[in-house]
C-alpha cells in the first residue's frame, strides 16, 4: 500500500438544500394524505354561477361539511357554522346565510340576510339567487317572484314601499313584459306593456277620478295613437305627443258636438270640421 488515504467528497451546500426541500415536500404530501384520509380535510376550488372563484378549506365526512371556511375571489370570506338546524355562513362583510350548501356554494333553499337590512328567502343555484324567491328590502319594498342567475327575471308580484304594486313580468331586474298591471298608491291603475321599467307599447291608464286613456305609450308618456275619455263624458280620439293632444284628432263634447282637426300642445290649431 502506498499509504494514501481516500476521503468521500462532502456534498455541496446546494445538494444539501435540495435534499432538505425534497424531504419537506414528501413530508407535506404525507401529512396531506393523512389529513385527507384520516381526518377528512378537504381543499376545493369552484366557481359560482356568475363567475366568481370560491375556495373551500375544511373537514368533510361522507361528503357532508363538518367545519371550514370559504373565500371568494373578491376577497370576501365566510366561516361555516353547523351548530344550528341549517348550515350558516357568516361573511366578513357582515352578510349572513342560513340554508342548504353544496360544499362551498349556496345550493337549494336558504335565507340571505344582507348587512344593509335586505333579506332574500328562496332558491339558490351555483351560489346565486335562482328560481322562486322573496326579496324584502330594508326600505319596505317586497319582490315575490322568479330569479335567473342572480337577477330578478320572470313572473313577479311587487309591493313598493309607497303603497303601489305591480303584477307581471321582470327582465334584468326591471318591469318588462305584456299585460302587466301597476296600481298606484293614489288609486290610478295602468294595464299594459312595460319595457325597461317604463310604460312602453300599448296600454290602458285609468285615473282615480274616472278619466281613462287607451293607446300608445313611450317612456311613461302618452305618445302615438290613443283615446282619452274624461269622467264627464268628453272624449278625444287622435294623436298624442308629450302627454298632450298633438296632431290630428276628433274631440267629442258632452252634448255630442265634435271638432275634427289638428291639435298642438292640447289646443286646437286648425279645424277641418265642426258640428
FENJOSUL-V754862 format. One line per field, one symbol per residue. ss: DSSP state (~ for helix, > for strand, _ for the rest). phi: phi as a letter, one per 20 degrees, with the letter a starting at -180 (. if undefined). psi: psi as a letter, one per 20 degrees, with the letter a starting at -180 (. if undefined). A space follows every 10 residues. Layout:
ss = ???
phi = ???
psi = ???
This chain:
ss = __________ __~~~~~~~~ ~~~~~~~~~~ ~~~~~~~~~_ >>>>>>>___ __>>>>>>>> >__>>>>>>> >>____>>>> >______>>> >____>>>>> >>__>>>>>> >>>_____>> >>>>>__>>> >>>>>>____ _>>>>>>>__ >>>>>>>>>_ ____>>>>>> >__>>_>>>> >>>_____>> >>>>>__>>> >>>>>>____ _>>>>>>>__ >>>>>>>>>_ ____>>>>>> >__>>>>>>> >>_____>>> >>>>__>>>> >>>>_
phi = .enfdddfgf ffgfffffff ffffffffff ffffffeedm fccbdccffe nfecddcrdc blndfdaqbc beffofcbee cdfefcgcdd efeofcccrf ccledfboda cddegfofcd crecbmmcfb oeacddefeo fcdcaeccln dfbpfbccde fenfbccrcd blncfaqele cddffeofcd crecblncfb odacddefeo fbccrecblm cfboeacdde feofbccrec blmdfboeac ddegfofccc rdcclncfdb debcc
psi = qijqpppppp qrhghghghg gggggggggg gggghghhij pqppprqrhj iqpppppapq okiqphrarq pqiiiprqpp pjiahqqppo qijiqpppaq qndiqpocpa pooqhiiqpp pbqqpkjrpo bprpooqhii pppobqqoli qopaqqppor hjirrppcqq pkjqporqkq pooqhjiqpp obqqpljqop bqrpppqhii qpppbqqolj qoobprpppq hiiqqpobqq pkjroobprp pprgiiqqpp bqqoljqphp phpq.
